[in-house]
Amino acid sequence: MATTNEPADPLAKGIIPTAKQSFADLFKWKQRVVVTNALGETHTEWQSPAPLKNPFSLMALLSARDWIYFFVGWFAWTADAYDFHALSINTVKLSKYYATSKTNISTAITLTLLLRSVGAAIFGLLGDRFGRKWPMVANLLVLGALQIATIYAATFQEFLAVRSLFGLFMGGVYGNAVAMALENCPTEARGFMSGILQQGYSFGYVLAAIVSLGVGDPIDSWKYVFWVAAGLSFAAGILRCLFPESKQFREAKASGKHITATDFWAETKDMLAKEWRMCIYCVILMSWFNYYSHTSQDSYTTFCIEQKQLSNDAADRASILMKTGAVVGGTIMGYISQWFGRRRTIIVAAFFSGLIIPAWILVEGERALSVTGFFIQFFVQGAWGVIPVHLSELSPPAYRSTFPGLTYQLGNAISSPSAQIVNAISESHFVRGRSGEIVEAYGPTMGIATAIIVVGIISTTAVGPEKRGREFEGGPIGTNIHHDEEKGGDSASR
């Protein structure tokens, strides 16, 4: 952002004053920024956002090395998303295969999302202390093995057990993938690249739907979808093995700072003590966002089959077009957020997704469902396209692998019952289909829930902080902060 040197009031302190200041700043085009000069002195000033740049010129800012790191992070996130959506897209087939209800099948989604937060904590912290590379490699290879184990699960209980383990290892991918992809991006390009990165999640869904469409209607055809999932995870893990650690982590390690378990936990406690308000805010925000995506997409294929009475193939085609809208919207909105602001972009996208809800659930037929699905996911994932860079900018610098992954996965844990809730309510409430017969009420359930979530996202974002344009290069990454502070304190006392 261009510096205007126009002084601004300092950042407010305390929850209520900060919320009031953030809400007021939402209606000011310039952004309140804390600036640190070469002497370490800080002041607050208003800065105007830089004009939007041609997206191709933004992509040109990345070197070949930057692109390689970005692609590996994006591909890992895409494989992770495919792994997850392979189950939700095949809910109807799995319920028939294991002779149980769709609500019971969605229990596997709940367990996966619950345990992702545990995996995020473990592997995110390992990523910050011991590097991004090997924790991510371990995650992806084990995920591939667990996809194969899912295929050979003979009973529903075995299926749930394997999916629980799957969630544990799945949780470690997101934080390390985001850190790897965005740490090397120039500041001006970060909003645009964040949008592209986040759409790895939607692209994973599209790939899973394409494979599901290709394997056809047989009940056990879901197994082929999971075989492809295993191959993608193995490929992503092997690909990550071919590249070194991030530049930031290697520089921190080369500086001679020792990484010990004692310092590690001390630094974590220090971070929570200093940043607990930010942690709580981001967990609340990510809870809303995870409810947003899982409620509007996880049961969409089931909605098309059970309420709208489409065939499996037609439902898969509608799902593919729906998430194509997500890919487009997330990329565009992430790009715009660099100029329009992170919070304003989220609020506008959420507002328009709310307006589309009636058309989304009331239309009939594959074509109409595909069109309305495209546009609602354009805005749902448009809001999501801002999240990777927004979380990274809000993160304490030394915890940029842990913080986004952990807050994202804790939000996942809180929202983990979303698919199960949608299925349980829909299977116990009924509406009339277009032919007059009684059908399960997936549309009204998803529509009402999504409307509530939209209000929650807009309200939470409006009173939250924003640090658009924050430099990633200036803070310590994977360094021994606690140890340094103790040494600094000892020196000052002498």
ChimeraX attribute file (.defattr): number of C-alpha atoms within 10 A of each C-alpha:
attribute: neighborCount
match mode: 1-to-1
recipient: residues
	/A:1	18
	/A:2	10
	/A:3	13
	/A:4	11
	/A:5	11
	/A:6	11
	/A:7	13
	/A:8	15
	/A:9	12
	/A:10	13
	/A:11	16
	/A:12	13
	/A:13	10
	/A:14	9
	/A:15	13
	/A:16	11
	/A:17	13
	/A:18	16
	/A:19	19
	/A:20	14
	/A:21	18
	/A:22	21
	/A:23	17
	/A:24	12
	/A:25	17
	/A:26	19
	/A:27	11
	/A:28	11
	/A:29	14
	/A:30	16
	/A:31	20
	/A:32	24
	/A:33	24
	/A:34	16
	/A:35	14
	/A:36	11
	/A:37	8
	/A:38	6
	/A:39	6
	/A:40	7
	/A:41	8
	/A:42	12
	/A:43	14
	/A:44	17
	/A:45	19
	/A:46	21
	/A:47	20
	/A:48	17
	/A:49	18
	/A:50	13
	/A:51	11
	/A:52	14
	/A:53	15
	/A:54	10
	/A:55	14
	/A:56	9
	/A:57	10
	/A:58	20
	/A:59	17
	/A:60	12
	/A:61	16
	/A:62	17
	/A:63	12
	/A:64	10
	/A:65	10
	/A:66	18
	/A:67	17
	/A:68	15
	/A:69	24
	/A:70	25
	/A:71	16
	/A:72	20
	/A:73	26
	/A:74	26
	/A:75	26
	/A:76	31
	/A:77	31
	/A:78	28
	/A:79	31
	/A:80	29
	/A:81	25
	/A:82	28
	/A:83	28
	/A:84	26
	/A:85	25
	/A:86	26
	/A:87	22
	/A:88	25
	/A:89	26
	/A:90	25
	/A:91	24
	/A:92	22
	/A:93	21
	/A:94	23
	/A:95	18
	/A:96	14
	/A:97	16
	/A:98	16
	/A:99	11
	/A:100	13
	/A:101	16
	/A:102	21
	/A:103	20
	/A:104	18
	/A:105	27
	/A:106	28
	/A:107	20
	/A:108	27
	/A:109	27
	/A:110	25
	/A:111	21
	/A:112	27
	/A:113	30
	/A:114	24
	/A:115	24
	/A:116	32
	/A:117	26
	/A:118	21
	/A:119	24
	/A:120	32
	/A:121	23
	/A:122	18
	/A:123	31
	/A:124	31
	/A:125	28
	/A:126	22
	/A:127	26
	/A:128	24
	/A:129	24
	/A:130	18
	/A:131	23
	/A:132	27
	/A:133	21
	/A:134	18
	/A:135	22
	/A:136	28
	/A:137	21
	/A:138	18
	/A:139	24
	/A:140	29
	/A:141	20
	/A:142	19
	/A:143	29
	/A:144	26
	/A:145	17
	/A:146	23
	/A:147	25
	/A:148	19
	/A:149	18
	/A:150	19
	/A:151	17
	/A:152	13
	/A:153	15
	/A:154	11
	/A:155	10
	/A:156	18
	/A:157	12
	/A:158	14
	/A:159	18
	/A:160	21
	/A:161	15
	/A:162	21
	/A:163	27
	/A:164	23
	/A:165	18
	/A:166	29
	/A:167	26
	/A:168	24
	/A:169	27
	/A:170	31
	/A:171	31
	/A:172	33
	/A:173	29
	/A:174	32
	/A:175	32
	/A:176	30
	/A:177	27
	/A:178	26
	/A:179	27
	/A:180	27
	/A:181	26
	/A:182	25
	/A:183	23
	/A:184	21
	/A:185	23
	/A:186	19
	/A:187	19
	/A:188	19
	/A:189	22
	/A:190	27
	/A:191	33
	/A:192	25
	/A:193	27
	/A:194	31
	/A:195	30
	/A:196	25
	/A:197	31
	/A:198	28
	/A:199	29
	/A:200	23
	/A:201	26
	/A:202	27
	/A:203	23
	/A:204	25
	/A:205	31
	/A:206	26
	/A:207	22
	/A:208	30
	/A:209	28
	/A:210	17
	/A:211	20
	/A:212	24
	/A:213	19
	/A:214	14
	/A:215	15
	/A:216	14
	/A:217	14
	/A:218	10
	/A:219	15
	/A:220	16
	/A:221	19
	/A:222	24
	/A:223	20
	/A:224	16
	/A:225	28
	/A:226	27
	/A:227	18
	/A:228	21
	/A:229	30
	/A:230	24
	/A:231	18
	/A:232	23
	/A:233	28
	/A:234	22
	/A:235	17
	/A:236	24
	/A:237	27
	/A:238	15
	/A:239	14
	/A:240	21
	/A:241	14
	/A:242	9
	/A:243	12
	/A:244	13
	/A:245	17
	/A:246	19
	/A:247	13
	/A:248	21
	/A:249	19
	/A:250	14
	/A:251	15
	/A:252	16
	/A:253	19
	/A:254	10
	/A:255	9
	/A:256	10
	/A:257	14
	/A:258	14
	/A:259	16
	/A:260	12
	/A:261	9
	/A:262	10
	/A:263	17
	/A:264	21
	/A:265	13
	/A:266	15
	/A:267	19
	/A:268	16
	/A:269	14
	/A:270	14
	/A:271	17
	/A:272	13
	/A:273	10
	/A:274	12
	/A:275	13
	/A:276	13
	/A:277	13
	/A:278	18
	/A:279	20
	/A:280	13
	/A:281	18
	/A:282	27
	/A:283	23
	/A:284	21
	/A:285	22
	/A:286	26
	/A:287	24
	/A:288	23
	/A:289	25
	/A:290	25
	/A:291	24
	/A:292	26
	/A:293	18
	/A:294	22
	/A:295	24
	/A:296	23
	/A:297	24
	/A:298	24
	/A:299	26
	/A:300	23
	/A:301	26
	/A:302	26
	/A:303	22
	/A:304	25
	/A:305	18
	/A:306	20
	/A:307	23
	/A:308	26
	/A:309	19
	/A:310	19
	/A:311	15
	/A:312	22
	/A:313	18
	/A:314	19
	/A:315	26
	/A:316	29
	/A:317	20
	/A:318	27
	/A:319	27
	/A:320	25
	/A:321	22
	/A:322	26
	/A:323	29
	/A:324	23
	/A:325	25
	/A:326	32
	/A:327	27
	/A:328	22
	/A:329	28
	/A:330	33
	/A:331	26
	/A:332	22
	/A:333	29
	/A:334	35
	/A:335	30
	/A:336	21
	/A:337	27
	/A:338	27
	/A:339	21
	/A:340	17
	/A:341	23
	/A:342	26
	/A:343	26
	/A:344	17
	/A:345	24
	/A:346	26
	/A:347	20
	/A:348	16
	/A:349	25
	/A:350	26
	/A:351	19
	/A:352	16
	/A:353	23
	/A:354	22
	/A:355	13
	/A:356	18
	/A:357	22
	/A:358	15
	/A:359	17
	/A:360	23
	/A:361	21
	/A:362	14
	/A:363	17
	/A:364	18
	/A:365	15
	/A:366	19
	/A:367	14
	/A:368	15
	/A:369	22
	/A:370	24
	/A:371	17
	/A:372	23
	/A:373	28
	/A:374	25
	/A:375	24
	/A:376	27
	/A:377	29
	/A:378	28
	/A:379	28
	/A:380	29
	/A:381	34
	/A:382	33
	/A:383	32
	/A:384	31
	/A:385	36
	/A:386	33
	/A:387	26
	/A:388	27
	/A:389	31
	/A:390	27
	/A:391	21
	/A:392	27
	/A:393	19
	/A:394	19
	/A:395	22
	/A:396	22
	/A:397	18
	/A:398	21
	/A:399	25
	/A:400	29
	/A:401	34
	/A:402	29
	/A:403	27
	/A:404	32
	/A:405	32
	/A:406	28
	/A:407	27
	/A:408	28
	/A:409	31
	/A:410	27
	/A:411	25
	/A:412	28
	/A:413	24
	/A:414	20
	/A:415	23
	/A:416	27
	/A:417	22
	/A:418	27
	/A:419	26
	/A:420	22
	/A:421	19
	/A:422	24
	/A:423	28
	/A:424	18
	/A:425	17
	/A:426	23
	/A:427	17
	/A:428	9
	/A:429	15
	/A:430	16
	/A:431	16
	/A:432	12
	/A:433	16
	/A:434	14
	/A:435	8
	/A:436	8
	/A:437	10
	/A:438	13
	/A:439	18
	/A:440	22
	/A:441	23
	/A:442	26
	/A:443	24
	/A:444	20
	/A:445	19
	/A:446	27
	/A:447	21
	/A:448	13
	/A:449	17
	/A:450	22
	/A:451	19
	/A:452	13
	/A:453	22
	/A:454	24
	/A:455	15
	/A:456	19
	/A:457	23
	/A:458	20
	/A:459	14
	/A:460	18
	/A:461	23
	/A:462	21
	/A:463	22
	/A:464	20
	/A:465	22
	/A:466	21
	/A:467	20
	/A:468	25
	/A:469	20
	/A:470	17
	/A:471	13
	/A:472	22
	/A:473	13
	/A:474	9
	/A:475	14
	/A:476	18
	/A:477	26
	/A:478	29
	/A:479	27
	/A:480	22
	/A:481	19
	/A:482	19
	/A:483	19
	/A:484	13
	/A:485	11
	/A:486	11
	/A:487	12
	/A:488	11
	/A:489	11
	/A:490	10
	/A:491	9
	/A:492	8
	/A:493	7
	/A:494	5
